[in-house]
Amino acid sequence: MVTSAPPRLVVAAPSSGSGKTTVATGLMAAFAARGLAVSPHKVGPDYIDPGYHALATGRPGRNLDAYLCGPGLIGPLFLHGARGCDLAVVEGVMGLYDGAAGEGELASTAQVATVLRAPVVLVVDASAQSRSVAALVHGFASWDPRVRIGGVILNKVGSERHEALLREALDASGVPVLGVLRRTPRAATPARHLGLVPAAERREAAVAAVAAMGAQVAAGCDLDALAALARSAGPLPGPAWDPAPADGAAAPGGTPVVAVAGGPAFTFSYAEHAELLTAAGAEVAVVDPLRDEALPEGTRGLVVGGGFPEVYAAELSANAPLRAAVAALARSGAPVAAECAGLLYLCRELDGLPLCGVLDASARMSPRLTLGYRDAVALGDSVLAPAGTRMRGHEFHRAVVEPGAGPLPAWGLRTPERRVEGFVRGGVHASFLHTHWASEPGVARRFVERCRTS
């Protein structure tokens, strides 16, 4: 079966730091400014770049992660997100051929481009090279015949003379130059310990940065040629992913309210999670733990995703009424699912500041980065999954929770040390592990059913 798919481009680079986010976000904003409905996507588990993509397009930024969801879901998830759009832009991760450690091409930008049958635009940091750029581009274009490098955008070009040298070197490569970008501080986005500062924390500054990226790309790139390249993408097998249950049956028992943490402190969430909760029969209501002093009326369950609670620890601690409400909800046995930042929020304290006290554990920030994909198995029954359920996840944090696991841990992880991690107690499931529920849609259905019956 072949499903109608929009024209599409994958924006990749030889390595991290080449300017993928600037170019991809700028392309999204520039095409949107032309009146196109642009579908934004990001390869990998990153939550931050999609926030800037959403500002550029007015649509949810969506992730395409072949490790978390499996290669077979990449096309369907793409088609779901891109439904009704005129063009899609997919920002890659790391270098074009970099994937999950020890797993070959799995979860690489190259794999996603191949699955999507999409041409690749290679963003090259040309700041410290001239003629060598041709060898670099030739190597990337010839490495895997399944990956079609349709053009190059030269980034951080120093001068007109520098540009002329680069273009001359690339003339014989057979890969056209589709854009040349100079340095511009207006388009820069600040970073801190886990990457870029999320757009939700910067508000007006983020809007201005996205506008600057769009203007820079529109001025420096051949948008008509890029749009033509996007139209050369091949057809995709369907159908699109659907968050609704496969049998189409609506579960009985009413529509429970599921509160989902949002606001600047909790910006890490996949768009499909809320869609799955809604499809399972829940009413999703956003609660901002920085500002809201009560849970939404009628709350029967709570989902607290990732983010940066350490940046807002004082404000989160000062909101004692909401902390008390969260603790009371957990004591009642209602389902509470927490990932990473959510885990920290449920602890007694973070760096000495009191938090919800749902878990008998303390959290502190650490200089050590914990990062990587994980294979996990549920060690006991919980509101998310029955014992023995296998899922893949991703850890990305600089925090330590003591103890690191409860009497019934949330997950057993397939790591060299075979460690256990997280907490399951009553209706609470709390863990550092980020998971993508589209890979196991029974998670959302089970959670909502527990909300009905708790």
Protein Blocks (a to p, Z undefined) as FASTA:
>chain_A
ZZddddddddddfbehilmmmmmmmmmmmmmmnopacddddedjbfklmmmmmmmnopac
ddddfklnopklmmmmmmmmmgoiabdcdddehjfklccehiljnopaklmmmmnopacd
ddddfklccklmmmmmmmmmmmpmkbccfbdcdehifbfklmmmmmmmmmmnopacfbdc
dddfklpccddfkocadfklnmmmmmmmmmmmmmmmmmmpcfklmmmmmmmpccdddddd
dfbdfklpacehijadddddedjklmcccfklmmmmmmnopacddddfklmcbdcehiab
dcddedjfklmmmmmmmmmmlmmmmmmmmmnopacddehjlmmmmmmbeghiaceklagc
dddddfbdcedddddddfbdcfkbcehiacddddddddddddfbdfbdfbdcddfkopae
djdehjbccdfbdcdfklmmmlmmmmmmmmmmZZ
